[in-house]
Amino acid sequence: MEIAGVPVLTAVVFLPAVAALFLLLVPGKHTWLIRMVALAACVLDFAIALPLYHAFDASRFQFQFVERVPWMADYGIYYHLGIDGLSLFLVLLTAFLGILAVWFSFYVNERVKEYMICLLVLQTAMLGVFCALDLVLFYVFWEATLVPMYFLIAIWGSGNKRYAAIKFFLYTFTGSIFMLLAIVGLYLYSSRAEGAGTFDLVLLQQLAADGRLVPDTAIRIWLFLAFGIAFAVKVPMFPFHTWLPDAHTEAPTAGSVILAGVLLKMGAYGFLRYCLPLFPDTTISMVPLIMVLSVIAILYGAIVAAVQTDVKRLVAFSSVSHLGFVTLGLFSLNAQGMTGSMLQQVNHGISTGALFLLVGMLYERRHTRLFTEFGGLKAQMPVFAAFFLIFMLSSVGLPSMNGFIGEFLVLLGTFQSAIKGLYGMHLWMAALAASGVILAAVYLLWMFQKVFLGPNKNPKNHTLSDIKWFERIILASLVVFVFWLGLYPKTLTDKMEVSVQALRLQVTRPEGQRPVWSDAEQSVTREGELRAGVFAQLGEVSAK
């Protein structure tokens, strides 16, 4: 697929950056033009990305819309892009939330030009992370997300914003150093296996599937941990989570939306794209540890959220809890749990992103987020209260809403996990994680009661206006996905089913029985035979 002669993934990834370059030429005083250019770029980017859903072949687990051009070919580095069922919806989610983040940022009146440029550059970097199939290219995009987010927090944040920005940068950059060492290690081991080193993810996955990538068990563990630390910091997993509440609390509203909706998903995506397929045997041995840390995150995040006095900080700690479900389902290593993990990544981006938007709308009107300053807002702002209730119940996981199906499948997958060596641990993990759902209902319902119910005693709240028309459009667009994905998750699961099964079999099957990731090895096969071969190889996937 091409757009005006440009390959579609390149267009999706770099269109925001092109708009940012254009904004460099626009004088800063033309704030309205700057806002409209940024918004138009994000709308057009989503319009280009949306057809990927319809063109995506759900019967194939190999990467699609692949672009591969020599970059530094002498060193095995290529400009290599592609997506599969695991990354398709993260690309669409990123493009969609980019529109809402820029639109809501019309509130920003300070250094508007620089602000929009940071948002657009961040958008390109995040999209690049989900499309890159070369480890060096992936690392470049991964690191490129740090700088614009740092400036968004440090310049346009609130309160102790510089401390939060520095803490965010140091944590994530330190984790990235470990990942860089692991990438270099994989290059060296691939040179031993193939005679020439490579950073190509598809080739590395095939070498791992054949058991030829890293023969030494101890080295595989160290490489897994090096990648794992970088991804655990980004998720963030316990105990690497302490940067997140500060960054969320002090970031501008659009920064919090992007942080919750996309940046945190980069960590989970890193686990499923690199740790699991490149180190399948090590992944199985790490399952008990990851499960324990995930459940601790679920319970710890929920308990700490329940004692917060700041609305935004409560939502921030709820992200620690909800992302615990993502890693728990991912390392259940069965179809139910891994599918639930993928769904929960999208659902969390919608529900928690919406809550941050709502908190931002309230802050723009009152310039405070403390519970003690509110009460009885339901009568003063009925439309705002209705939207808040919908997204709160979505975050709780009410049946028929998007949050339910993801958490249900994660718990089901954890309960049914059959990884050797767990010795019944999965049963306890599922039970403890389920209690996190109850705790989520406690702190979110308590928040709603404090802010919206009871008498409106504070005179400063008597003049508050309900949300504006454009704010209602932004929130209504998210409400559509809350009920759509809650009532018909098949929209997502149909496209990711084969990719999830291929990833699971890459980890759980013995060497020599794992999926073939390269299209080149099957290019001589007719399309009908290719599909039949894929489904036969996956075994448990029913051909449609």
C-alpha positions in Angstrom: 0.0 0.0 0.0 1.2 3.5 -0.9 -0.1 7.0 -0.2 0.9 9.4 -3.0 3.8 7.2 -3.8 4.9 6.9 -0.2 4.7 3.4 1.5 1.8 3.5 3.9 3.7 2.8 7.1 6.3 5.4 6.4 3.5 7.9 5.7 1.8 7.0 9.0 5.0 7.2 11.1 6.5 10.4 9.6 3.5 12.6 8.8 3.4 14.1 12.3 7.2 14.9 12.0 6.7 16.5 8.6 4.0 18.7 10.2 6.4 19.6 13.0 9.0 20.6 10.4 6.4 22.8 8.7 5.6 24.5 12.1 9.2 25.5 12.4 8.6 27.9 9.6 5.4 29.4 11.1 5.9 32.5 13.3 5.0 31.7 16.9 2.4 34.5 17.0 0.1 32.6 14.7 -1.2 30.3 17.4 -4.5 29.5 15.7 -2.7 28.4 12.5 -0.3 26.3 14.5 -3.1 24.5 16.4 -5.0 23.8 13.2 -1.9 22.5 11.3 -1.1 20.1 14.2 -4.7 18.9 14.5 -5.1 18.5 10.7 -1.8 16.4 10.6 -3.1 14.1 13.3 -6.5 13.7 11.7 -4.9 13.0 8.3 -2.5 10.5 10.0 -5.4 8.6 11.5 -7.2 8.6 8.2 -4.2 7.1 6.5 -3.7 4.5 9.3 -7.4 3.4 9.5 -7.4 1.5 6.2 -4.7 -0.7 7.6 -7.4 -2.5 9.6 -9.4 -3.4 6.5 -6.4 -4.3 4.4 -4.9 -6.5 7.1 -5.0 -10.2 6.4 -6.1 -11.8 9.6 -5.2 -15.3 8.4 -1.4 -14.6 8.4 0.9 -14.2 11.4 3.8 -12.8 9.5 4.4 -9.1 9.3 2.5 -7.2 6.7 2.9 -3.9 4.8 6.6 -4.5 5.1 9.2 -1.9 4.0 12.9 -2.8 4.0 15.5 -0.4 2.6 19.3 -0.5 3.3 20.3 2.1 5.9 23.7 1.0 7.1 23.7 -2.4 5.4 27.4 -3.0 6.0 26.6 -3.3 9.7 23.3 -5.2 9.2 21.1 -2.2 9.8 18.0 -1.6 7.7 15.1 0.8 7.6 12.6 -2.0 8.2 9.0 -1.4 9.1 6.0 -3.8 9.3 3.0 -4.7 11.5 1.2 -7.8 12.6 -1.9 -8.4 14.7 0.0 -7.5 17.8 1.0 -4.0 16.7 -1.9 -3.1 14.4 -4.2 -1.8 17.1 -1.5 0.0 19.0 -0.7 1.9 15.8 -4.4 2.8 15.5 -4.7 3.7 19.2 -1.7 6.0 19.0 -3.0 7.8 15.9 -6.5 8.2 17.4 -5.3 9.5 20.8 -2.9 11.9 19.0 -6.0 13.7 17.6 -7.6 14.0 21.1 -4.3 15.1 22.7 -3.7 17.9 20.2 -7.4 19.0 20.2 -7.5 19.2 24.0 -4.2 21.1 23.9 -6.1 24.1 22.4 -6.2 25.2 26.1 -2.5 25.7 26.1 -1.6 29.4 25.6 2.1 29.4 26.5 4.7 28.7 23.8 2.1 27.0 21.6 4.4 26.5 18.7 7.0 24.6 20.7 4.3 22.6 22.5 2.7 21.4 19.3 6.1 20.5 17.8 6.9 18.4 20.9 3.5 16.6 20.6 4.0 15.8 16.9 7.6 14.6 17.3 6.4 12.4 20.1 3.7 11.0 17.9 6.2 10.0 15.2 8.5 8.3 17.7 5.7 6.3 19.3 4.3 5.1 16.0 7.9 4.2 14.9 8.3 2.0 18.0 5.3 -0.1 17.0 6.3 -0.4 13.4 10.1 -0.9 13.6 11.4 -4.4 12.7 15.1 -3.5 13.0 16.5 -3.4 16.5 18.6 -0.3 15.9 15.7 1.5 14.3 13.5 0.4 17.2 16.0 1.8 19.7 16.2 5.1 17.9 12.4 5.5 18.0 12.3 4.3 21.6 14.9 6.9 22.7 13.2 9.6 20.6 10.1 9.5 22.8 12.1 10.7 25.9 13.1 14.2 24.8 9.7 15.6 23.7 7.9 14.1 26.8 10.6 15.5 29.0 10.0 19.0 27.7 6.2 18.6 27.8 6.5 17.8 31.5 9.3 20.2 32.4 7.9 23.3 30.6 4.1 22.9 30.4 3.6 20.8 33.5 2.5 21.9 37.0 3.7 21.8 40.5 7.1 20.1 40.9 7.3 19.6 37.2 11.1 19.7 36.7 11.7 17.1 39.4 9.0 14.8 37.7 10.6 15.4 34.3 14.1 14.6 35.4 12.9 11.5 37.3 11.0 10.3 34.2 14.0 10.8 32.0 16.6 9.2 34.3 14.5 6.1 34.9 13.6 5.4 31.3 17.0 6.3 29.9 18.8 4.1 32.4 16.5 1.2 31.4 17.3 1.9 27.8 21.0 1.5 28.4 20.4 -2.1 29.4 18.4 -2.7 26.2 21.2 -1.2 24.1 23.6 -3.7 25.6 21.2 -6.5 24.9 20.8 -5.4 21.3 24.6 -5.4 20.8 24.8 -8.8 22.4 22.2 -10.2 19.9 24.1 -8.8 17.0 27.3 -10.6 18.1 25.5 -13.9 18.7 23.7 -13.6 15.3 27.1 -13.2 13.6 28.2 -16.5 15.1 25.0 -18.2 13.9 24.8 -16.7 10.4 28.4 -15.6 9.7 27.3 -12.0 9.6 25.6 -10.0 12.3 22.1 -8.7 11.9 19.6 -6.5 13.7 16.7 -7.8 11.7 13.9 -8.8 14.0 12.4 -11.4 11.7 15.7 -13.2 11.2 16.5 -13.1 14.9 13.1 -14.6 15.7 13.7 -17.4 13.2 17.1 -18.1 14.7 15.5 -18.2 18.1 12.8 -20.5 16.9 15.5 -22.9 15.6 17.5 -22.6 18.8 20.5 -21.1 17.1 20.5 -17.6 18.4 22.0 -17.8 21.9 23.0 -21.4 22.8 24.2 -20.5 26.3 21.4 -20.6 28.8 23.0 -18.2 31.2 23.6 -15.6 28.5 20.0 -15.9 27.4 18.9 -15.1 31.0 21.1 -12.0 31.1 19.9 -10.8 27.7 16.3 -11.4 28.7 16.8 -9.4 31.9 18.6 -6.5 30.0 15.6 -6.2 27.7 13.2 -6.9 30.6 14.5 -4.0 32.8 14.0 -1.5 30.0 10.4 -2.7 29.4 9.6 -3.1 33.1 10.5 0.5 33.7 8.3 1.7 30.9 5.2 -0.4 31.8 5.9 0.3 34.7 6.2 -2.9 36.8 6.8 -3.0 40.5 9.3 -2.0 41.8 10.3 0.2 38.8 7.1 2.2 39.0 8.0 5.2 41.2 8.5 7.7 38.3 5.0 7.2 37.0 2.8 9.0 39.6 5.0 12.1 39.6 5.2 12.2 35.8 1.4 11.7 35.5 0.6 14.2 38.2 2.8 17.1 37.0 2.4 16.5 33.2 0.0 18.7 31.2 -3.3 16.9 30.4 -2.3 15.9 26.9 1.0 14.6 28.2 -0.9 12.4 30.8 -3.2 11.1 28.1 -0.3 10.1 25.8 1.7 8.7 28.7 -1.2 6.5 29.9 -2.6 5.7 26.5 0.6 4.9 24.6 3.9 5.3 26.3 3.2 2.7 29.0 2.1 0.2 26.3 5.5 0.5 24.8 6.9 -1.6 27.7 4.3 -4.3 27.3 4.8 -4.3 23.6 8.6 -4.7 24.1 8.0 -7.8 26.2 5.7 -9.5 23.6 7.8 -8.4 20.6 11.3 -9.1 21.9 11.5 -11.0 25.2 9.0 -13.7 24.4 9.9 -14.7 20.9 13.7 -14.2 21.2 14.1 -16.0 24.5 11.3 -18.6 24.6 12.9 -21.0 27.1 14.0 -18.1 29.4 10.5 -16.7 29.2 9.0 -19.9 30.7 11.5 -19.9 33.5 10.6 -16.2 34.3 6.9 -16.7 34.4 6.6 -17.2 38.3 8.7 -14.0 38.9 6.7 -11.9 36.4 3.4 -13.2 37.8 4.3 -12.3 41.4 5.5 -8.8 40.4 2.3 -8.3 38.3 0.0 -9.2 41.2 2.0 -7.0 43.6 1.5 -4.1 41.1 -2.2 -4.8 40.9 -2.7 -4.8 44.7 -0.2 -2.2 45.5 -1.4 0.3 42.9 -5.0 -0.2 44.0 -4.3 0.2 47.7 -2.1 3.3 47.3 -4.7 4.8 44.9 -7.3 4.4 47.6 -5.5 6.8 50.0 -4.7 9.6 47.6 -6.1 13.1 48.1 -5.4 14.3 44.5 -7.8 13.1 41.8 -5.1 13.0 39.1 -2.6 11.1 41.4 -5.3 8.5 42.1 -5.8 7.9 38.4 -2.0 7.7 38.0 -1.7 4.9 40.6 -4.7 3.1 39.1 -2.5 2.8 35.9 0.1 0.9 37.9 -2.7 -1.5 39.0 -4.3 -1.9 35.5 -1.0 -2.4 33.8 -0.4 -5.3 36.2 -3.2 -7.1 34.5 -1.5 -6.6 31.1 1.8 -8.2 32.2 0.0 -11.0 34.1 -2.0 -12.0 31.1 0.9 -11.7 28.8 3.0 -14.2 30.8 0.1 -16.6 31.3 1.3 -17.9 27.9 -2.1 -19.1 26.7 -4.5 -17.8 24.2 -7.0 -16.4 26.6 -4.6 -14.5 28.8 -2.4 -13.1 26.0 -5.5 -12.0 24.1 -6.8 -10.4 27.2 -3.5 -8.6 27.7 -3.7 -7.2 24.2 -7.3 -6.1 24.7 -6.4 -4.5 28.1 -3.7 -2.4 26.5 -6.2 -0.9 24.1 -8.9 -0.6 26.8 -6.7 1.0 29.3 -5.6 3.6 26.7 -9.2 4.5 26.1 -10.6 4.5 29.7 -7.7 5.9 31.6 -6.9 8.4 28.8 -10.5 9.6 29.1 -10.2 10.0 32.9 -7.1 12.1 32.5 -9.0 14.3 30.0 -11.8 14.7 32.5 -9.5 15.6 35.3 -7.8 18.1 33.0 -11.1 19.7 32.1 -11.8 20.1 35.8 -8.4 21.5 36.5 -8.8 24.1 33.7 -11.9 25.4 35.5 -10.7 25.2 39.2 -6.9 25.0 39.1 -7.0 22.4 41.8 -7.3 18.6 41.9 -7.8 18.1 45.7 -10.8 16.1 46.9 -11.4 18.6 49.7 -12.1 21.3 47.2 -15.0 19.5 45.5 -18.3 17.9 46.3 -21.8 18.0 44.8 -20.6 18.7 41.2 -23.3 16.4 39.8 -25.9 19.2 40.1 -23.5 21.9 38.9 -22.0 20.0 35.9 -24.4 17.1 35.0 -23.0 16.3 31.6 -19.5 16.2 32.9 -20.6 14.0 35.8 -22.3 11.6 33.3 -19.2 11.2 31.2 -17.1 10.8 34.4 -19.4 8.0 35.6 -19.2 6.1 32.3 -15.4 6.1 32.1 -15.1 5.3 35.8 -17.3 2.3 35.4 -15.4 1.3 32.3 -12.2 1.4 34.4 -13.8 -0.6 37.1 -14.6 -3.3 34.5 -18.4 -3.2 34.4 -19.8 -5.9 32.1 -20.8 -4.5 28.6 -18.0 -2.0 28.8 -14.5 -2.4 27.3 -12.7 -2.8 30.6 -14.5 -6.0 31.5 -13.6 -8.3 28.6 -9.8 -7.6 28.9 -9.6 -8.3 32.7 -11.9 -11.3 32.4 -9.7 -13.0 29.8 -6.6 -12.1 31.7 -8.0 -13.8 34.9 -9.3 -16.7 32.9 -5.9 -17.2 31.2 -4.0 -16.9 34.5 -6.3 -19.5 36.1 -5.8 -21.9 33.2 -2.1 -21.3 32.8 -0.4 -24.7 32.5 3.3 -23.7 32.6 5.4 -26.3 34.2 6.9 -25.3 37.5 4.1 -23.1 38.7 2.9 -25.8 41.1 -0.6 -24.2 41.5 0.8 -20.7 41.8 -1.4 -19.6 38.9 -4.5 -20.3 40.9 -3.4 -18.0 43.7 -2.3 -15.4 41.3 -5.7 -15.4 39.6 -7.5 -15.1 43.0 -5.3 -12.3 44.2 -5.5 -10.4 40.9 -9.3 -10.7 41.1 -9.3 -8.9 44.4 -7.6 -6.0 42.6 -10.9 -5.6 40.6 -12.8 -5.2 43.8 -10.3 -2.7 45.1 -10.6 -0.7 41.9 -14.3 -0.4 42.5 -13.6 0.8 46.0 -11.3 3.7 45.2 -13.0 4.8 42.0 -16.5 4.8 43.5 -15.0 6.6 46.5 -13.6 9.2 44.2 -16.9 9.7 42.4 -18.7 10.1 45.7 -16.2 12.7 47.0 -16.2 14.8 43.8 -19.8 14.6 42.5 -22.2 13.6 45.3 -23.4 15.4 48.4 -23.9 19.1 48.9 -22.0 21.7 46.8 -20.7 23.7 49.8 -17.6 25.3 48.3 -18.6 28.8 46.9 -15.8 28.5 44.3 -17.7 25.7 42.7 -21.0 27.5 42.3 -20.0 29.3 39.2 -18.4 26.3 37.4 -19.7 25.8 33.8 -20.4 22.4 32.3 -18.2 21.1 29.5 -18.1 22.8 26.1 -19.3 21.4 22.8 -15.8 20.4 21.6 -15.1 18.7 24.9 -18.3 16.7 24.5 -17.3 15.6 21.1 -13.9 14.4 22.3 -15.5 12.4 25.2 -18.3 11.1 23.1 -15.8 9.6 20.6 -14.3 7.7 23.5 -17.7 6.6 24.8 -18.4 4.9 21.4 -15.3 2.7 21.8 -16.1 2.0 25.5 -19.4 0.3 24.5 -18.3 -1.0 21.1 -15.3 -2.9 22.4 -17.3 -4.0 25.4 -20.1 -5.4 23.4 -18.3 -6.5 20.3 -14.6 -7.2 21.1 -14.5 -9.5 18.0 -13.5 -6.3 16.2 -10.1 -6.6 17.8 -9.8 -10.3 18.5 -10.4 -11.4 14.9 -7.3 -9.5 13.7 -5.0 -10.5 16.5 -6.0 -14.2 17.0 -3.5 -15.7 14.6 -0.6 -13.5 15.7 -1.3 -14.3 19.4 -1.3 -18.0 18.7 1.9 -17.8 16.7 3.6 -15.9 19.6 2.3 -18.4 22.1 3.6 -21.4 20.1 6.9 -19.6 19.6 7.4 -19.7 23.4 5.7 -23.0 24.3 6.6 -25.4 21.5 9.9 -27.3 21.3 12.6 -26.2 18.8 11.8 -27.2 15.3 8.0 -27.0 15.8 7.8 -23.2 16.1 6.2 -20.9 13.5 8.2 -19.7 10.4 8.3 -15.9 10.7 9.8 -15.1 7.3 7.5 -14.7 4.3 10.5 -15.3 2.0 10.7 -18.9 3.1 7.1 -19.5 1.9 7.1 -17.2 -1.1 7.0 -20.1 -3.6 3.8 -21.5 -2.1 0.5 -20.5 -3.7 -1.7 -18.3 -1.5 -4.2 -21.1 -0.8 -1.5 -23.5 0.3 0.2 -20.8 2.4 -3.0 -20.2 4.4 -3.6 -23.9 4.8 0.0 -24.4 5.9 -0.2 -21.5 8.4 -3.4 -22.8 10.1 -2.0 -26.4 10.1 1.2 -25.1 11.8 -0.7 -23.1 14.4 -2.8 -26.2 15.0 -5.3 -24.6 17.4 -6.6 -21.8 15.2 -9.7 -22.5 13.1 -9.6 -21.4 9.5 -12.4 -19.0 8.8 
